[in-house]
């Protein structure tokens, strides 16, 4: 049995975003229990030249919503990157989930060879076919930024384990 593009993308995005939301909730609760403003966590970084937790979450959500849209052959819905609180990040994740879940299998399946191109600030125009875009760009970026978010929370003392990152199947 083969794996369709829909199966390799949409359910993966939904699970990753749900897990990311739960990680953030644990981080917010940890900060409150420790007696400091939870938003302090949102500006934490692993190293000065890396993005803070807040931006890691924004990029992870962008990977999912933009990835789904481009695989479906439509323009991604832009989200402003103006969140400053946990509540705003939860709302962003919820909006991204709504966008992602709005795509059906008929829109995504068959996108393996669909041309995907977009402009980036640092690399200029990037060009892929749908399969290379999903497997070589979207999924690695999603897991990179989600992993960094996890690492930032762990480094701050939030009690998390591997299953918190992976979530329940």
DSSP file (Angstrom, degrees, kcal/mol; ACC not computed):
  #  RESIDUE AA STRUCTURE BP1 BP2  ACC     N-H-->O    O-->H-N    N-H-->O    O-->H-N    TCO  KAPPA ALPHA  PHI   PSI    X-CA   Y-CA   Z-CA
    1    1 A X              0   0    0      0, 0.0     2,-0.2     0, 0.0     0, 0.0   0.000 360.0 360.0 360.0 131.6    0.0    0.0    0.0
    2    2 A X        -     0   0    0      1,-0.0     2,-0.5     0, 0.0     0, 0.0  -0.523 360.0-119.7 -91.1 159.3    1.4    3.4   -1.0
    3    3 A X        -     0   0    0     -2,-0.2     2,-0.1     4,-0.0    -1,-0.0  -0.856  28.5-139.7 -97.9 125.3    1.3    6.5    1.1
    4    4 A X     >  -     0   0    0     -2,-0.5     4,-2.0     1,-0.1     5,-0.1  -0.385  21.5-113.1 -81.6 162.7   -0.5    9.4   -0.5
    5    5 A X  H  > S+     0   0    0      1,-0.2     4,-0.6     2,-0.2     5,-0.3   0.878 119.3  53.5 -61.1 -38.0    0.7   13.0   -0.4
    6    6 A X  H >>>S+     0   0    0      1,-0.2     3,-1.3     2,-0.2     4,-1.0   0.957 109.5  46.9 -61.3 -49.8   -2.4   13.9    1.7
    7    7 A X  H 345S+     0   0    0      1,-0.3     5,-0.3     2,-0.2    -1,-0.2   0.834 112.3  51.3 -61.8 -32.8   -1.5   11.1    4.2
    8    8 A X  H 3<5S+     0   0    0     -4,-2.0    -1,-0.3     3,-0.1    -2,-0.2   0.548 125.1  22.2 -81.8  -7.0    2.1   12.3    4.3
    9    9 A X  H <X5S+     0   0    0     -3,-1.3     4,-3.0    -4,-0.6     5,-0.2   0.701 114.9  45.5-122.8 -70.1    1.2   15.9    5.0
   10   10 A X  H  X5S+     0   0    0     -4,-1.0     4,-2.6    -5,-0.3     5,-0.2   0.898 116.3  42.6 -57.7 -52.4   -2.1   16.9    6.5
   11   11 A X  H  ><S+     0   0    0     -5,-0.7     4,-2.2     1,-0.2    -1,-0.3   0.869 115.9  51.9 -62.2 -32.5   -2.4   14.4    9.3
   12   12 A X  H  > S+     0   0    0     -5,-0.3     4,-2.5    -3,-0.2    -2,-0.2   0.924 110.9  47.0 -66.5 -44.4    1.3   15.0   10.1
   13   13 A X  H  X S+     0   0    0     -4,-3.0     4,-2.6     2,-0.2     5,-0.2   0.922 111.8  50.7 -62.5 -44.5    0.8   18.8   10.2
   14   14 A X  H  X S+     0   0    0     -4,-2.6     4,-2.2    -5,-0.2    -2,-0.2   0.928 113.1  45.2 -61.3 -46.0   -2.3   18.4   12.5
   15   15 A X  H  X S+     0   0    0     -4,-2.2     4,-2.6    -5,-0.2     5,-0.2   0.932 113.2  49.5 -64.6 -45.8   -0.5   16.1   14.9
   16   16 A X  H  X S+     0   0    0     -4,-2.5     4,-2.5     1,-0.2    -2,-0.2   0.908 112.6  47.1 -62.2 -42.4    2.6   18.3   15.0
   17   17 A X  H  X S+     0   0    0     -4,-2.6     4,-2.2     2,-0.2    -1,-0.2   0.900 112.1  50.0 -67.6 -39.6    0.6   21.5   15.6
   18   18 A X  H  X S+     0   0    0     -4,-2.2     4,-1.8    -5,-0.2    -2,-0.2   0.910 112.5  47.3 -62.9 -41.9   -1.4   19.8   18.4
   19   19 A X  H  X S+     0   0    0     -4,-2.6     4,-2.2     2,-0.2    -2,-0.2   0.905 110.1  52.5 -66.4 -41.1    1.7   18.6   20.1
   20   20 A X  H  X S+     0   0    0     -4,-2.5     4,-2.3     1,-0.2    -2,-0.2   0.901 107.4  52.7 -61.2 -41.0    3.3   22.0   19.8
   21   21 A X  H  X S+     0   0    0     -4,-2.2     4,-2.2     1,-0.2    -1,-0.2   0.914 109.2  49.1 -60.4 -43.4    0.3   23.6   21.4
   22   22 A X  H  X S+     0   0    0     -4,-1.8     4,-2.0     2,-0.2    -1,-0.2   0.871 108.6  53.1 -66.9 -36.4    0.5   21.1   24.3
   23   23 A X  H  X S+     0   0    0     -4,-2.2     4,-2.1     1,-0.2    -1,-0.2   0.931 110.1  48.2 -61.5 -44.7    4.2   21.8   24.8
   24   24 A X  H  X S+     0   0    0     -4,-2.3     4,-2.9     1,-0.2    -2,-0.2   0.893 108.0  54.4 -63.7 -39.8    3.5   25.6   25.0
   25   25 A X  H  X S+     0   0    0     -4,-2.2     4,-2.3     1,-0.2    -1,-0.2   0.903 109.2  48.0 -61.4 -40.7    0.7   25.0   27.5
   26   26 A X  H  X S+     0   0    0     -4,-2.0     4,-2.2     2,-0.2    -1,-0.2   0.883 111.6  51.0 -66.8 -36.8    3.1   23.1   29.7
   27   27 A X  H  X S+     0   0    0     -4,-2.1     4,-2.3     2,-0.2    -2,-0.2   0.921 110.3  48.0 -64.8 -44.0    5.6   25.9   29.3
   28   28 A X  H  X S+     0   0    0     -4,-2.9     4,-2.1     1,-0.2    -2,-0.2   0.917 113.1  48.2 -62.8 -43.8    3.1   28.5   30.3
   29   29 A X  H  X S+     0   0    0     -4,-2.3     4,-2.4    -5,-0.2    -1,-0.2   0.886 110.0  53.0 -64.5 -38.8    2.0   26.5   33.3
   30   30 A X  H  X S+     0   0    0     -4,-2.2     4,-2.0     2,-0.2    -2,-0.2   0.930 108.6  48.9 -62.6 -46.3    5.6   26.0   34.4
   31   31 A X  H  X>S+     0   0    0     -4,-2.3     5,-2.3     1,-0.2     4,-0.8   0.922 112.2  48.5 -61.1 -43.7    6.4   29.7   34.3
   32   32 A X  H ><5S+     0   0    0     -4,-2.1     3,-0.7     1,-0.2    -1,-0.2   0.909 111.3  50.0 -62.9 -41.4    3.3   30.5   36.3
   33   33 A X  H 3<5S+     0   0    0     -4,-2.4    -1,-0.2     1,-0.2    -2,-0.2   0.818 110.9  50.0 -66.6 -30.5    4.2   27.8   38.9
   34   34 A X  H 3<5S-     0   0    0     -4,-2.0    -1,-0.2    -5,-0.2    -2,-0.2   0.547 117.3-115.0 -86.1  -7.8    7.8   29.2   39.1
   35   35 A X  T <<5S+     0   0    0     -4,-0.8     2,-0.3    -3,-0.7    -3,-0.2   0.745  74.2 113.6  85.3  24.8    6.4   32.7   39.6
   36   36 A X  S   <S-     0   0    0     -5,-2.3    -1,-0.3     2,-0.0     2,-0.2  -0.908  77.5 -85.5-125.6 160.4    7.6   34.5   36.5
   37   37 A X    >   -     0   0    0     -2,-0.3     3,-2.1     1,-0.2     4,-0.4  -0.397  33.5-139.5 -62.2 124.4    5.8   36.0   33.6
   38   38 A X  T >> S+     0   0    0      1,-0.3     3,-1.5    -2,-0.2     4,-0.7   0.813  98.4  69.5 -56.3 -30.5    5.2   33.3   31.1
   39   39 A X  H 3> S+     0   0    0      1,-0.3     4,-0.7     2,-0.2    -1,-0.3   0.711  82.1  74.1 -64.3 -18.1    6.0   35.7   28.2
   40   40 A X  H X4 S+     0   0    0     -3,-2.1     3,-1.1     1,-0.2    -1,-0.3   0.900  93.2  54.8 -58.0 -39.1    9.6   35.6   29.4
   41   41 A X  H X4 S+     0   0    0     -3,-1.5     3,-1.8    -4,-0.4    12,-0.4   0.855  95.9  65.6 -61.4 -35.3    9.8   32.1   27.9
   42   42 A X  H 3< S+     0   0    0     -4,-0.7    12,-2.5     1,-0.3    13,-0.3   0.725 104.0  45.4 -64.6 -20.6    8.6   33.4   24.5
   43   43 A X  T << S+     0   0    0     -3,-1.1    -1,-0.3    -4,-0.7    -2,-0.2   0.361  86.6 120.9-101.5   4.0   11.8   35.5   24.1
   44   44 A X    <   -     0   0    0     -3,-1.8     9,-1.7    -4,-0.2     2,-0.3  -0.393  41.0-170.9 -72.1 148.0   14.2   32.7   25.2
   45   45 A X        -     0   0    0      7,-0.2     3,-0.1     1,-0.1     7,-0.1  -0.944  30.9-139.9-135.1 153.2   16.8   31.5   22.8
   46   46 A X  S    S+     0   0    0      5,-0.4     2,-0.3     1,-0.3    -1,-0.1   0.791  95.5   2.8 -79.8 -29.9   19.3   28.7   22.7
   47   47 A X  S >  S-     0   0    0      4,-0.2     3,-2.5    -3,-0.1    -1,-0.3  -0.981  81.7-106.9-154.6 148.5   22.0   31.0   21.3
   48   48 A X  T 3  S+     0   0    0     -2,-0.3     4,-0.1     1,-0.3    -1,-0.0   0.780 116.8  51.1 -53.9 -31.5   22.0   34.7   20.5
   49   49 A X  T 3  S+     0   0    0      2,-0.1    -1,-0.3    -3,-0.0     2,-0.3   0.372  96.3  88.8 -91.0   8.4   21.9   34.3   16.7
   50   50 A X  S <  S-     0   0    0     -3,-2.5     2,-0.1     1,-0.1    -3,-0.0  -0.701  86.2 -99.4-101.0 156.4   18.9   31.9   16.9
   51   51 A X        -     0   0    0     -2,-0.3    -5,-0.4     1,-0.1    -4,-0.2  -0.383  41.4-111.0 -68.5 150.0   15.2   32.9   16.8
   52   52 A X     >  -     0   0    0     -7,-0.1     4,-2.0     1,-0.1     3,-0.5  -0.261  36.1 -93.7 -74.8 169.9   13.4   33.0   20.1
   53   53 A X  H  > S+     0   0    0     -9,-1.7     4,-2.1   -12,-0.4     5,-0.2   0.884 124.0  58.7 -50.6 -46.1   10.6   30.5   21.1
   54   54 A X  H  > S+     0   0    0    -12,-2.5     4,-1.9     1,-0.2    -1,-0.2   0.912 108.5  43.9 -52.2 -48.4    7.9   32.8   19.7
   55   55 A X  H  > S+     0   0    0     -3,-0.5     4,-2.6   -13,-0.3    -1,-0.2   0.839 107.3  59.7 -70.8 -33.3    9.4   32.9   16.2
   56   56 A X  H  X S+     0   0    0     -4,-2.0     4,-2.2     1,-0.2    -1,-0.2   0.913 108.2  46.1 -59.5 -41.4   10.0   29.1   16.3
   57   57 A X  H  X S+     0   0    0     -4,-2.1     4,-2.4     2,-0.2     5,-0.2   0.904 110.6  52.6 -68.8 -41.8    6.3   28.6   16.7
   58   58 A X  H  X S+     0   0    0     -4,-1.9     4,-2.2    -5,-0.2    -2,-0.2   0.921 111.8  45.9 -59.5 -43.7    5.4   31.1   14.0
   59   59 A X  H  X S+     0   0    0     -4,-2.6     4,-2.6     2,-0.2    -2,-0.2   0.909 110.2  53.2 -68.4 -41.3    7.7   29.4   11.6
   60   60 A X  H  X S+     0   0    0     -4,-2.2     4,-1.5    -5,-0.2    -1,-0.2   0.918 111.7  45.9 -59.9 -42.9    6.3   25.9   12.5
   61   61 A X  H  X S+     0   0    0     -4,-2.4     4,-2.6     1,-0.2     5,-0.3   0.898 111.1  53.1 -67.1 -38.7    2.8   27.1   11.9
   62   62 A X  H  X>S+     0   0    0     -4,-2.2     4,-2.6    -5,-0.2     5,-0.6   0.904 104.6  55.6 -61.5 -41.1    3.8   28.7    8.6
   63   63 A X  H  X5S+     0   0    0     -4,-2.6     4,-1.7     3,-0.2    -1,-0.2   0.913 112.5  42.7 -58.0 -42.7    5.4   25.5    7.4
   64   64 A X  H  X5S+     0   0    0     -4,-1.5     4,-2.4     2,-0.2     5,-0.2   0.963 119.9  38.2 -70.6 -53.2    2.1   23.7    7.9
   65   65 A X  H  X5S+     0   0    0     -4,-2.6     4,-1.9     2,-0.2    -2,-0.2   0.907 122.6  42.7 -69.3 -40.5   -0.4   26.2    6.5
   66   66 A X  H  X5S+     0   0    0     -4,-2.6     4,-2.8    -5,-0.3     5,-0.2   0.891 113.7  52.8 -71.4 -39.0    1.9   27.3    3.6
   67   67 A X  H  X<S+     0   0    0     -4,-1.7     4,-2.3    -5,-0.6     5,-0.2   0.937 110.6  46.5 -61.1 -47.4    2.9   23.7    2.9
   68   68 A X  H  X S+     0   0    0     -4,-2.4     4,-1.8     2,-0.2    -1,-0.2   0.925 114.2  48.2 -61.4 -45.3   -0.7   22.5    2.6
   69   69 A X  H  X>S+     0   0    0     -4,-1.9     5,-2.5    -5,-0.2     4,-0.6   0.940 112.3  47.3 -62.9 -47.9   -1.7   25.5    0.5
   70   70 A X  H ><5S+     0   0    0     -4,-2.8     3,-0.8     1,-0.2    -1,-0.2   0.884 110.6  52.1 -65.2 -37.2    1.2   25.1   -1.9
   71   71 A X  H 3<5S+     0   0    0     -4,-2.3    -1,-0.2     1,-0.2    -2,-0.2   0.861 109.8  50.5 -64.1 -33.5    0.6   21.4   -2.3
   72   72 A X  H 3<5S-     0   0    0     -4,-1.8    -1,-0.2    -5,-0.2    -2,-0.2   0.554 118.9-115.0 -80.1  -7.6   -3.0   22.1   -3.1
   73   73 A X  T <<5S+     0   0    0     -3,-0.8     2,-0.3    -4,-0.6    -3,-0.2   0.754  76.7 115.1  81.4  24.6   -1.9   24.7   -5.7
   74   74 A X  S   <S-     0   0    0     -5,-2.5    -1,-0.3    -6,-0.1     2,-0.2  -0.850  73.5 -93.1-122.8 161.3   -3.3   27.7   -4.0
   75   75 A X        -     0   0    0     -2,-0.3     3,-0.0    -3,-0.1     2,-0.0  -0.517  47.6-109.8 -71.4 136.4   -1.7   30.8   -2.5
   76   76 A X        -     0   0    0     -2,-0.2     2,-0.5     1,-0.1   -10,-0.1  -0.327  28.2-112.3 -64.1 147.4   -1.0   30.5    1.3
   77   77 A X        -     0   0    0    -12,-0.2     2,-0.2     1,-0.0    -1,-0.1  -0.716  36.8-127.4 -77.4 121.5   -3.1   32.6    3.6
   78   78 A X        -     0   0    0     -2,-0.5     2,-0.4   -12,-0.0    -1,-0.0  -0.510  20.8-162.0 -74.7 139.7   -0.7   35.2    5.2
   79   79 A X        -     0   0    0     -2,-0.2     2,-0.2   -21,-0.1   -17,-0.0  -0.977  21.0-124.0-114.3 131.8   -0.6   35.4    9.0
   80   80 A X        -     0   0    0     -2,-0.4     2,-1.3     1,-0.1     3,-0.2  -0.530  16.7-132.8 -70.0 143.5    0.9   38.6   10.5
   81   81 A X        +     0   0    0     -2,-0.2    -1,-0.1     1,-0.2   -23,-0.0  -0.528  67.7 120.4 -94.6  67.3    3.8   37.7   12.9
   82   82 A X        +     0   0    0     -2,-1.3    -1,-0.2     6,-0.1     2,-0.1   0.201  28.9 131.5-118.1  14.7    2.5   40.0   15.7
   83   83 A X        +     0   0    0     -3,-0.2     3,-0.1     1,-0.1   -25,-0.1  -0.427  17.6 163.4 -71.6 143.3    2.0   37.5   18.6
   84   84 A X        +     0   0    0     -2,-0.1     2,-0.3     1,-0.1    -1,-0.1   0.384  58.4  53.0-134.2  -5.5    3.4   38.5   22.0
   85   85 A X  S  > S-     0   0    0      1,-0.1     4,-1.8   -43,-0.0     5,-0.1  -0.855  81.5-113.6-131.0 164.5    1.6   36.2   24.4
   86   86 A X  H  > S+     0   0    0     -2,-0.3     4,-2.8     1,-0.2     5,-0.2   0.910 117.0  56.4 -61.4 -42.6    0.9   32.5   24.8
   87   87 A X  H  > S+     0   0    0      1,-0.2     4,-2.1     2,-0.2    -1,-0.2   0.903 107.2  48.7 -58.4 -41.0   -2.8   33.1   24.2
   88   88 A X  H  > S+     0   0    0      2,-0.2     4,-2.0     1,-0.2    -1,-0.2   0.870 110.5  50.8 -67.7 -36.1   -2.0   34.7   20.8
   89   89 A X  H  X S+     0   0    0     -4,-1.8     4,-2.7     2,-0.2    -2,-0.2   0.898 108.6  51.6 -67.8 -39.0    0.3   31.8   19.9
   90   90 A X  H  X S+     0   0    0     -4,-2.8     4,-2.6     1,-0.2    -2,-0.2   0.919 110.0  49.9 -61.3 -41.9   -2.5   29.3   20.8
   91   91 A X  H  X S+     0   0    0     -4,-2.1     4,-2.4    -5,-0.2    -1,-0.2   0.887 109.9  50.9 -64.1 -38.0   -4.9   31.3   18.5
   92   92 A X  H  X S+     0   0    0     -4,-2.0     4,-2.7     2,-0.2    -2,-0.2   0.930 110.6  48.1 -64.7 -45.1   -2.3   31.2   15.7
   93   93 A X  H  X S+     0   0    0     -4,-2.7     4,-2.6     1,-0.2    -2,-0.2   0.921 111.7  50.5 -60.8 -43.2   -1.9   27.5   16.1
   94   94 A X  H  X S+     0   0    0     -4,-2.6     4,-2.1     2,-0.2    -2,-0.2   0.897 110.9  48.6 -62.7 -40.6   -5.7   27.1   16.0
   95   95 A X  H  X S+     0   0    0     -4,-2.4     4,-2.3     2,-0.2    -2,-0.2   0.912 111.4  50.0 -64.8 -42.1   -5.9   29.3   12.9
   96   96 A X  H  X S+     0   0    0     -4,-2.7     4,-2.8     1,-0.2    -2,-0.2   0.906 110.0  50.8 -63.3 -41.0   -3.2   27.2   11.2
   97   97 A X  H  X S+     0   0    0     -4,-2.6     4,-3.0     1,-0.2    -1,-0.2   0.908 108.9  51.7 -62.0 -41.1   -5.0   24.0   12.1
   98   98 A X  H  X S+     0   0    0     -4,-2.1     4,-0.7     2,-0.2    -2,-0.2   0.914 112.2  45.8 -61.8 -43.3   -8.2   25.4   10.6
   99   99 A X  H >< S+     0   0    0     -4,-2.3     3,-0.9     2,-0.2     4,-0.3   0.959 115.4  46.0 -63.1 -51.3   -6.4   26.2    7.4
  100  100 A X  H >< S+     0   0    0     -4,-2.8     3,-1.5     1,-0.3    -2,-0.2   0.911 112.2  50.0 -59.8 -45.5   -4.7   22.9    7.2
  101  101 A X  H 3< S+     0   0    0     -4,-3.0    -1,-0.3     1,-0.3    -2,-0.2   0.616  96.8  72.6 -72.8 -10.5   -7.8   20.9    8.0
  102  102 A X  T << S+     0   0    0     -3,-0.9     2,-0.5    -4,-0.7    -1,-0.3   0.584  81.5  86.3 -77.9  -9.9   -9.6   22.8    5.3
  103  103 A X    <   -     0   0    0     -3,-1.5     2,-0.2    -4,-0.3   -34,-0.0  -0.795  68.1-151.8 -95.4 132.4   -7.8   20.9    2.6
  104  104 A X    >>  -     0   0    0     -2,-0.5     3,-1.2     1,-0.1     4,-1.1  -0.532  29.8-104.3 -96.7 166.3   -9.2   17.6    1.4
  105  105 A X  H 3> S+     0   0    0      1,-0.3     4,-3.2     2,-0.2     3,-0.4   0.857 118.3  61.6 -57.1 -37.9   -7.4   14.6    0.0
  106  106 A X  H 34 S+     0   0    0      1,-0.2    -1,-0.3     2,-0.2    -3,-0.0   0.788 105.0  48.7 -62.7 -26.5   -8.6   15.5   -3.5
  107  107 A X  H <4 S+     0   0    0     -3,-1.2    -1,-0.2     1,-0.1    -2,-0.2   0.780 121.6  32.3 -81.7 -27.7   -6.7   18.8   -3.3
  108  108 A X  H >< S+     0   0    0     -4,-1.1     3,-1.6    -3,-0.4    -2,-0.2   0.845  95.4  90.2 -99.8 -42.3   -3.4   17.3   -2.1
  109  109 A X  T 3< S+     0   0    0     -4,-3.2  -105,-0.0     1,-0.3    -5,-0.0  -0.306  91.0  29.2 -61.3 139.6   -3.2   13.9   -3.7
  110  110 A X  T 3  S+     0   0    0      4,-0.0     3,-0.5     1,-0.0    -1,-0.3   0.481  84.9 114.7  88.6   4.1   -1.4   13.9   -7.0
  111  111 A X    X   +     0   0    0     -3,-1.6     3,-0.9     1,-0.2    19,-0.5   0.385  38.6 104.9 -87.6   5.3    0.7   16.9   -6.1
  112  112 A X  T 3  S+     0   0    0      1,-0.3    19,-2.6    18,-0.3    20,-0.4   0.886  92.6  29.4 -52.5 -43.0    3.9   14.9   -6.2
  113  113 A X  T 3  S+     0   0    0     -3,-0.5    -1,-0.3    16,-0.2     2,-0.1   0.428  89.7 123.3 -99.0   0.1    4.9   16.5   -9.5
  114  114 A X    <   -     0   0    0     -3,-0.9    16,-1.0    -4,-0.1     2,-0.2  -0.413  68.5-114.5 -64.2 131.1    3.2   19.9   -9.1
  115  115 A X  E     -A  129   0A   0     14,-0.2     2,-0.4    -2,-0.1    14,-0.2  -0.464  33.7-170.8 -67.1 135.7    5.6   22.8   -9.4
  116  116 A X  E     +A  128   0A   0     12,-2.8    12,-2.8    -2,-0.2     2,-0.3  -0.995  12.6 161.6-128.5 125.1    6.1   24.7   -6.2
  117  117 A X  E     +A  127   0A   0     -2,-0.4     2,-0.3    10,-0.2    10,-0.2  -0.997   1.3 156.9-143.2 149.0    8.0   28.0   -6.1
  118  118 A X  E     -A  126   0A   0      8,-1.7     8,-3.1    -2,-0.3     2,-0.3  -0.976  36.8-105.9-162.3 161.1    8.2   30.9   -3.7
  119  119 A X  E     -A  125   0A   0     -2,-0.3     2,-0.3     6,-0.2     6,-0.2  -0.741  28.1-169.0 -96.7 141.5   10.5   33.7   -2.7
  120  120 A X  E  >  -A  124   0A   0      4,-1.9     4,-1.0    -2,-0.3    -2,-0.0  -0.908  27.9-127.4-123.1 156.9   12.5   33.7    0.5
  121  121 A X  T  4 S+     0   0    0     -2,-0.3    -1,-0.1     1,-0.2     4,-0.1   0.896 107.4  32.3 -68.0 -39.6   14.4   36.6    2.1
  122  122 A X  T  4 S+     0   0    0      1,-0.1    -1,-0.2     2,-0.1    -3,-0.0   0.788 129.9  29.2 -93.1 -28.2   17.6   34.7    2.4
  123  123 A X  T  4 S-     0   0    0      1,-0.3    -2,-0.1     3,-0.0    -1,-0.1   0.364  90.5-141.3-115.8   4.4   17.7   32.3   -0.5
  124  124 A X  E  <  +A  120   0A   0     -4,-1.0    -4,-1.9     2,-0.1    -1,-0.3  -0.414  67.7   5.2  68.7-145.4   15.7   34.1   -3.2
  125  125 A X  E     -A  119   0A   0     -6,-0.2     2,-0.4    -2,-0.1    -6,-0.2  -0.546  68.1-161.8 -76.7 133.3   13.4   32.0   -5.3
  126  126 A X  E     -A  118   0A   0     -8,-3.1    -8,-1.7    -2,-0.3     2,-0.4  -0.945   5.6-165.7-114.0 137.4   13.1   28.3   -4.3
  127  127 A X  E     +A  117   0A   0     -2,-0.4     2,-0.3   -10,-0.2   -10,-0.2  -0.979  17.0 150.3-129.0 136.8   11.7   25.8   -6.7
  128  128 A X  E     -A  116   0A   0    -12,-2.8   -12,-2.8    -2,-0.4     2,-0.3  -0.917  43.0-114.2-145.4 168.3   10.5   22.2   -6.1
  129  129 A X  E  >  -A  115   0A   0     -2,-0.3     4,-2.7   -14,-0.2   -14,-0.2  -0.735  50.1 -99.4 -96.2 165.4    8.2   19.6   -7.2
  130  130 A X  H  > S+     0   0    0    -16,-1.0     4,-2.5   -19,-0.5   -18,-0.3   0.869 120.9  48.1 -55.9 -43.5    5.5   18.8   -4.7
  131  131 A X  H  > S+     0   0    0    -19,-2.6     4,-2.8     2,-0.2     5,-0.4   0.930 113.9  45.7 -66.2 -44.9    7.1   15.7   -3.3
  132  132 A X  H  > S+     0   0    0    -20,-0.4     4,-2.5     1,-0.2     5,-0.4   0.880 112.0  53.8 -64.4 -37.4   10.5   17.3   -2.9
  133  133 A X  H  X>S+     0   0    0     -4,-2.7     5,-2.9     3,-0.2     4,-1.3   0.945 114.6  39.7 -61.2 -49.2    8.9   20.3   -1.3
  134  134 A X  I  <>S+     0   0    0     -4,-2.5     5,-2.5     3,-0.2     6,-0.3   0.967 126.1  33.3 -65.2 -53.4    7.1   18.2    1.3
  135  135 A X  I  <5S+     0   0    0     -4,-2.8     5,-0.2    -5,-0.2    -3,-0.2   0.845 128.3  34.4 -77.4 -35.0    9.8   15.7    2.0
  136  136 A X  I  <5S+     0   0    0     -4,-2.5    -3,-0.2    -5,-0.4    -1,-0.2   0.564 133.5  12.9-100.6  -8.8   12.9   17.9    1.6
  137  137 A X  I  X5S+     0   0    0     -4,-1.3     4,-2.0    -5,-0.4     5,-0.2   0.641 121.8  42.6-129.6 -58.5   11.7   21.3    2.8
  138  138 A X  I  ><S+     0   0    0     -5,-2.9     4,-3.0     2,-0.2     5,-0.2   0.969 116.7  42.4 -65.7 -56.1    8.4   21.4    4.7
  139  139 A X  H  ><S+     0   0    0     -5,-2.5     4,-2.5    -6,-0.2     5,-0.3   0.920 115.7  48.2 -62.3 -45.7    8.7   18.4    7.0
  140  140 A X  H  > S+     0   0    0     -6,-0.3     4,-2.3    -5,-0.2    -1,-0.2   0.920 115.2  46.3 -60.3 -40.3   12.4   19.0    7.9
  141  141 A X  H  X S+     0   0    0     -4,-2.0     4,-2.6     2,-0.2     5,-0.3   0.919 111.2  52.0 -66.9 -42.8   11.6   22.7    8.7
  142  142 A X  H  X S+     0   0    0     -4,-3.0     4,-2.1    -5,-0.2     5,-0.2   0.944 115.0  41.4 -57.4 -48.7    8.5   21.8   10.7
  143  143 A X  H  X S+     0   0    0     -4,-2.5     4,-2.2    -5,-0.2    -1,-0.2   0.838 112.7  54.5 -72.9 -31.8   10.4   19.3   12.8
  144  144 A X  H  X S+     0   0    0     -4,-2.3     4,-2.3    -5,-0.3    -2,-0.2   0.971 113.8  40.0 -61.6 -53.2   13.4   21.6   13.2
  145  145 A X  H  X S+     0   0    0     -4,-2.6     4,-1.9     1,-0.2    -2,-0.2   0.855 116.4  50.0 -70.3 -33.8   11.4   24.5   14.5
  146  146 A X  H  X S+     0   0    0     -4,-2.1     4,-2.3    -5,-0.3    -1,-0.2   0.894 111.3  50.2 -67.0 -39.2    9.2   22.3   16.7
  147  147 A X  H  X S+     0   0    0     -4,-2.2     4,-2.8     2,-0.2    -2,-0.2   0.889 109.3  50.4 -66.1 -39.5   12.3   20.6   18.1
  148  148 A X  H  X S+     0   0    0     -4,-2.3     4,-2.7     2,-0.2    -1,-0.2   0.906 109.3  51.7 -65.8 -40.0   13.9   23.9   18.9
  149  149 A X  H  X S+     0   0    0     -4,-1.9     4,-2.1     2,-0.2    -2,-0.2   0.937 111.4  47.6 -59.5 -45.6   10.7   25.0   20.7
  150  150 A X  H  X S+     0   0    0     -4,-2.3     4,-2.6     1,-0.2    -2,-0.2   0.937 112.3  49.4 -58.5 -48.1   10.9   21.8   22.7
  151  151 A X  H  X S+     0   0    0     -4,-2.8     4,-2.8     1,-0.2    -2,-0.2   0.884 108.9  52.3 -62.5 -39.5   14.5   22.3   23.5
  152  152 A X  H  X S+     0   0    0     -4,-2.7     4,-1.3     2,-0.2    -1,-0.2   0.914 111.6  46.4 -62.4 -42.4   13.9   25.9   24.6
  153  153 A X  H  <>S+     0   0    0     -4,-2.1     5,-2.3     2,-0.2    -2,-0.2   0.911 113.4  48.5 -67.1 -41.9   11.2   24.8   27.0
  154  154 A X  H ><5S+     0   0    0     -4,-2.6     3,-2.0     1,-0.2    -2,-0.2   0.921 108.7  53.6 -62.6 -43.4   13.3   22.0   28.4
  155  155 A X  H 3<5S+     0   0    0     -4,-2.8    -1,-0.2     1,-0.3    -2,-0.2   0.807 104.7  56.1 -62.4 -28.5   16.3   24.3   28.9
  156  156 A X  T 3<5S-     0   0    0     -4,-1.3    -1,-0.3    -5,-0.2    -2,-0.2   0.472 126.9-101.1 -81.8  -2.1   13.9   26.6   30.9
  157  157 A X  T < 5 +     0   0    0     -3,-2.0     2,-0.3     1,-0.3    -3,-0.2   0.504  67.5 154.0  98.2   4.3   13.1   23.7   33.2
  158  158 A X      < -     0   0    0     -5,-2.3     2,-1.0    -6,-0.2    -1,-0.3  -0.507  50.0-120.6 -68.0 130.4    9.8   22.6   31.8
  159  159 A X        +     0   0    0     -2,-0.3     2,-0.3  -133,-0.2    -1,-0.1  -0.629  55.1 147.7 -78.2 104.6    9.2   18.9   32.6
  160  160 A X        -     0   0    0     -2,-1.0     2,-0.3   -10,-0.0    -3,-0.0  -0.957  26.0-165.2-135.7 152.1    8.8   17.4   29.1
  161  161 A X    >>  -     0   0    0     -2,-0.3     4,-1.2     1,-0.0     3,-1.0  -0.780  42.6 -89.2-129.4 177.8    9.7   14.0   27.7
  162  162 A X  H 3> S+     0   0    0      1,-0.3     4,-2.6    -2,-0.3     3,-0.4   0.863 123.7  56.8 -56.1 -39.4   10.0   12.5   24.3
  163  163 A X  H 3> S+     0   0    0      1,-0.2     4,-2.7     2,-0.2    -1,-0.3   0.773  99.0  60.5 -69.6 -24.0    6.3   11.5   24.3
  164  164 A X  H <4 S+     0   0    0     -3,-1.0    -1,-0.2     2,-0.2    -2,-0.2   0.886 110.8  41.6 -65.2 -37.3    5.3   15.1   24.8
  165  165 A X  H  < S+     0   0    0     -4,-1.2    -2,-0.2    -3,-0.4    -1,-0.2   0.926 121.3  40.2 -73.2 -45.7    7.0   16.0   21.6
  166  166 A X  H  < S-     0   0    0     -4,-2.6    -2,-0.2     1,-0.1    -3,-0.2   0.834  95.2-163.0 -74.7 -32.6    5.7   12.9   19.7
  167  167 A X     <  -     0   0    0     -4,-2.7     2,-0.4    -5,-0.2    -1,-0.1  -0.124  37.4 -45.2  73.3-177.6    2.2   13.0   21.1
  168  168 A X              0   0    0      1,-0.1  -149,-0.0    -4,-0.1    -4,-0.0  -0.729 360.0 360.0 -91.0 134.5   -0.2   10.1   21.0
  169  169 A X              0   0    0     -2,-0.4    -1,-0.1  -154,-0.0    -2,-0.0   0.511 360.0 360.0 -64.2 360.0   -0.6    8.2   17.7
